[in-house]
Amino acid sequence: MVAAGVATVVLMAGGLVALVGAALILGVDIGNQQGQQWLALAVLGLEALMIPPVWWWGLRKHGAKAAALGLRPAPVVRSAALIGLALAALLALNVGWSWIMERYGLAGQPDLVPIFGEGLAGMLAALLVAGVVAPLAEELFFRGFLFAGLRDRWGLVAGLWVSSILFGVVHLIPGVMLPIVLMGALFAWLYQATGSLWPPILLHGLYNALAVIGLYAAQGLQ
């Protein structure tokens, strides 16, 4: 199961590199709106690769239930408190890393506005993808499937950090890889602390949604 998860990460990273290389060879400018839309669709397609291993090795082959992937009820009060604490940590990390990126001229993640379009419709589409679809798919794979398998085989610390590093590698942007690794570690910690995958899914979705709203607010809804 662990080998399948690692192989999927390698396949996703290699596939994204291949797609970027193909875009450059074909003369697609990934810096403009059309190129970023093409790249975003390609990334979404690669993220779909996370679902088959979870279904086959996590559910069908081993007969596991959804609860085995962490989709079980969470303690409400404890989860709410930990989500608030973790969100504050993520926002502090974002502020600190934004300063580092500006100070050293590091490239960040692609601008979502050209990808999804301007205005309210574009923001709602970005919220759906970044705030709902991506958190569900990524948390199921990286925390519910990969982290849990690594933790059971190698122990909590190794499982947390190896799964988080792989989470960062998949995003393939050197300028934001370190904070994404730290975010992955925080999501894994929240899963471990609550015994449920719903709190990290909610935290992941809330953080992404705030980022999307902030981005569109900064550029102005038209």
C-alpha positions as CSV (number, residue, x, y, z in Angstrom):
1,M,0.0,0.0,0.0
2,V,2.8,2.4,0.9
3,A,4.7,1.6,-2.2
4,A,1.6,2.3,-4.3
5,G,1.2,5.7,-2.7
6,V,4.9,6.6,-3.2
7,A,4.7,5.4,-6.8
8,T,1.6,7.6,-7.4
9,V,3.4,10.7,-6.1
10,V,6.4,10.0,-8.3
11,L,4.1,9.5,-11.3
12,M,2.3,12.7,-10.6
13,A,5.5,14.7,-10.2
14,G,7.0,13.1,-13.3
15,G,3.7,13.7,-15.3
16,L,3.7,17.4,-14.4
17,V,7.3,17.9,-15.4
18,A,6.5,16.1,-18.7
19,L,3.5,18.3,-19.3
20,V,5.5,21.5,-18.6
21,G,8.2,20.2,-20.9
22,A,5.6,19.4,-23.6
23,A,4.1,22.9,-23.3
24,L,7.5,24.5,-23.8
25,I,8.3,22.3,-26.8
26,L,4.9,23.1,-28.3
27,G,5.4,26.8,-27.7
28,V,2.6,27.1,-25.1
29,D,3.3,30.2,-22.9
30,I,2.4,29.0,-19.5
31,G,2.7,32.5,-18.2
32,N,-0.4,33.8,-20.0
33,Q,-4.0,33.1,-19.3
34,Q,-4.5,30.4,-21.9
35,G,-1.3,28.6,-20.8
36,Q,-2.2,28.8,-17.1
37,Q,-5.6,27.4,-17.8
38,W,-4.1,24.5,-19.8
39,L,-1.6,23.9,-16.9
40,A,-4.4,24.0,-14.3
41,L,-6.5,21.5,-16.2
42,A,-3.4,19.2,-16.5
43,V,-2.8,19.5,-12.8
44,L,-6.4,18.6,-12.0
45,G,-6.1,15.6,-14.3
46,L,-2.9,14.5,-12.5
47,E,-4.6,15.0,-9.1
48,A,-7.3,12.5,-10.2
49,L,-4.5,9.9,-10.1
50,M,-4.7,10.1,-6.3
51,I,-8.1,8.5,-6.2
52,P,-7.5,5.0,-7.8
53,P,-4.8,4.0,-5.2
54,V,-7.1,5.0,-2.3
55,W,-10.0,3.1,-3.8
56,W,-8.0,0.0,-4.9
57,W,-5.5,-0.6,-2.1
58,G,-7.3,1.3,0.7
59,L,-10.8,0.1,0.2
60,R,-11.4,-2.6,-2.4
61,K,-8.3,-4.9,-2.1
62,H,-8.1,-4.8,1.7
63,G,-11.9,-4.5,2.3
64,A,-11.4,-1.4,4.4
65,K,-14.3,0.9,5.3
66,A,-14.3,4.7,4.8
67,A,-13.5,5.0,8.5
68,A,-10.2,3.3,7.9
69,L,-9.2,6.3,5.8
70,G,-10.1,8.7,8.6
71,L,-13.7,9.5,7.5
72,R,-15.1,9.1,10.9
73,P,-16.8,11.6,13.3
74,A,-14.5,14.0,15.0
75,P,-14.7,15.4,18.6
76,V,-16.4,18.7,17.9
77,V,-15.1,21.0,20.6
78,R,-11.5,19.6,20.5
79,S,-11.5,19.7,16.7
80,A,-12.7,23.3,16.6
81,A,-10.1,24.5,19.0
82,L,-7.3,22.7,17.2
83,I,-8.5,23.9,13.8
84,G,-8.4,27.5,15.1
85,L,-4.9,27.0,16.5
86,A,-3.7,25.4,13.3
87,L,-5.3,28.1,11.1
88,A,-3.5,30.8,13.1
89,A,-0.2,28.9,12.6
90,L,-0.9,28.7,8.9
91,L,-1.7,32.4,8.6
92,A,1.5,33.2,10.5
93,L,3.5,30.9,8.2
94,N,1.9,32.6,5.2
95,V,2.9,36.0,6.4
96,G,6.4,35.0,7.2
97,W,7.0,33.1,4.0
98,S,5.5,35.9,1.9
99,W,8.1,38.2,3.4
100,I,10.9,35.7,2.5
101,M,9.6,35.3,-1.0
102,E,9.6,39.1,-1.5
103,R,13.0,39.5,0.1
104,Y,14.7,36.9,-2.1
105,G,12.5,37.1,-5.2
106,L,11.1,33.6,-5.0
107,A,8.4,32.5,-7.4
108,G,5.0,31.6,-5.9
109,Q,2.1,29.5,-7.1
110,P,0.3,30.5,-10.3
111,D,-2.2,33.4,-10.1
112,L,-5.7,31.8,-9.9
113,V,-7.5,34.8,-11.4
114,P,-6.3,34.3,-15.0
115,I,-7.0,30.6,-14.6
116,F,-10.6,30.8,-13.4
117,G,-11.5,34.2,-14.8
118,E,-12.3,37.5,-13.2
119,G,-15.5,38.5,-11.3
120,L,-17.8,36.6,-9.0
121,A,-18.2,33.6,-11.3
122,G,-14.4,33.1,-11.5
123,M,-14.0,33.4,-7.7
124,L,-16.8,30.8,-7.1
125,A,-15.2,28.4,-9.6
126,A,-11.8,28.9,-7.8
127,L,-13.4,28.3,-4.4
128,L,-15.0,25.1,-5.6
129,V,-11.8,23.7,-6.9
130,A,-9.3,25.1,-4.3
131,G,-11.7,25.1,-1.3
132,V,-13.6,21.8,-1.8
133,V,-12.2,19.4,-4.5
134,A,-8.5,19.8,-3.8
135,P,-8.7,19.5,0.0
136,L,-10.9,16.4,-0.2
137,A,-8.7,14.6,-2.8
138,E,-5.4,15.7,-1.2
139,E,-6.3,14.9,2.4
140,L,-7.8,11.5,1.4
141,F,-4.6,10.6,-0.4
142,F,-1.8,12.2,1.6
143,R,-3.2,11.9,5.1
144,G,-5.9,9.2,5.1
145,F,-3.9,6.9,2.8
146,L,-0.2,7.7,2.6
147,F,0.5,9.2,6.1
148,A,-1.6,6.5,7.8
149,G,0.3,3.7,5.9
150,L,3.7,5.2,6.6
151,R,2.8,5.8,10.2
152,D,1.8,2.2,10.7
153,R,4.9,0.9,9.1
154,W,7.6,3.4,10.1
155,G,6.1,5.2,13.1
156,L,4.5,8.6,13.7
157,V,7.4,10.9,13.2
158,A,8.7,9.3,10.0
159,G,5.2,8.9,8.6
160,L,4.4,12.5,9.2
161,W,7.5,14.0,7.7
162,V,7.9,11.6,4.7
163,S,4.2,12.1,3.7
164,S,4.6,15.8,4.1
165,I,7.7,16.0,2.0
166,L,6.0,14.0,-0.7
167,F,3.1,16.5,-0.4
168,G,5.5,19.3,-1.1
169,V,7.2,17.6,-3.9
170,V,4.0,17.1,-5.8
171,H,3.5,20.9,-5.9
172,L,6.8,21.2,-7.8
173,I,7.3,24.9,-7.1
174,P,10.7,25.4,-5.3
175,G,9.7,28.8,-4.0
176,V,6.8,27.4,-1.9
177,M,7.8,23.8,-1.4
178,L,9.1,24.3,2.2
179,P,5.9,26.0,3.5
180,I,3.8,23.3,1.8
181,V,5.8,20.6,3.5
182,L,5.1,22.4,6.8
183,M,1.5,22.7,6.0
184,G,1.3,19.0,5.2
185,A,2.9,18.2,8.6
186,L,0.3,20.4,10.3
187,F,-2.5,18.6,8.5
188,A,-1.1,15.2,9.5
189,W,-0.7,16.4,13.1
190,L,-4.3,17.5,13.2
191,Y,-5.5,14.2,11.8
192,Q,-3.4,12.4,14.4
193,A,-4.7,14.7,17.2
194,T,-8.4,14.3,16.4
195,G,-8.5,10.8,15.0
196,S,-10.5,12.0,12.1
197,L,-9.7,13.3,8.6
198,W,-12.6,15.8,8.6
199,P,-10.7,18.5,10.7
200,P,-7.7,18.6,8.3
201,I,-10.1,18.6,5.3
202,L,-11.9,21.6,6.8
203,L,-8.7,23.4,7.7
204,H,-7.2,22.8,4.3
205,G,-10.4,24.0,2.6
206,L,-10.8,27.0,4.9
207,Y,-7.2,28.1,4.3
208,N,-7.4,27.7,0.6
209,A,-10.8,29.6,0.5
210,L,-9.3,32.5,2.5
211,A,-6.4,32.6,0.1
212,V,-8.8,32.7,-2.9
213,I,-11.0,35.3,-1.4
214,G,-8.0,37.5,-0.5
215,L,-6.6,37.1,-4.0
216,Y,-9.8,38.2,-5.7
217,A,-10.4,41.0,-3.2
218,A,-6.9,42.3,-3.8
219,Q,-7.4,42.4,-7.6
220,G,-11.0,43.6,-7.3
221,L,-14.2,41.8,-8.4
222,Q,-15.3,43.1,-11.8
